[in-house]
Amino acid sequence: MLAGGAESSLALTTTGHLYSWGSNTDGQLGDGTTTDSSDTPVRVALPSGWRASAVGGGPGAGHILAIVHKKS
């Protein structure tokens, strides 16, 4: 599943991991840095025991989001 925003995008894997890419000027990629990653997806650092189940956003969106939950 993919979600795109104005300056970043998210991909959700079938195992609940998130990967993001984009400008990252405000740390929006979730990897703990502000390093540009426009060409290379980086894994989003979720807390231990958590996984994502959905992502959302849209063309020109200022924000993209992921729904995360604790593994049961």
N, C-alpha and C positions, 0 to 999 in steps of 0.2 A: 504494500500500500504506500502511496506517495502523497505528500502535501507540499505545495509550493507557496512561497511568499514573495515579497518585493525583493529581498536580498538574501534569502536563505530557503533551504528545502529540507524536508525530512523523509526518510524511508523507513518503513517498519518491516522487519523480517518475520518469517513464519514462526520464529522462536521467541518473538517479543523483544528483540533488540532494536535499537534505534540508531540510524546513521544520519548525519546531517552534513550539509556543505553550503558554502556561501561566503559572504564577506566577513562575518564574525567581528565587526567593529565594536559591538557592544557585548560580546560573549554569548550571542544568541545560539551558537551551535551546541552548547552544553558539554564541551570537552574541557572546561576549566581554563581556556586561553582566549585571547583576542586575535589569534593568528588567522589570516585569510586562508580559507580552504575552498576556494571557488571550484577547483578542478578535482579535488580528492575528498570523498566522503570520510568523515571521522565518526567513531563510535561515541554516542552520547553516554555520559557517565551517570547511570541510574544507581540509586542506593542498592546495596546488597539485598537480595530477596524480592526485588521489584521487577516488573516487566510491563511493557506497553501493550495495549490492545487496540488502539486506534490513533490516527493522526488526522489533522484537518488544517485547512487554510484555503487560500484562493488567489487568483491573479491580482497582483498589486496589494495583497494583504500586508499590513504592517506587522502582523504576528502570525505565527503558525503554532500549533499546539499538539500535544500528545496526551492521551489518557493513559495513566499508569496505575497499577494496583499491585498489592503484595501477592506473591505466588501462594497458592493454597496447597 
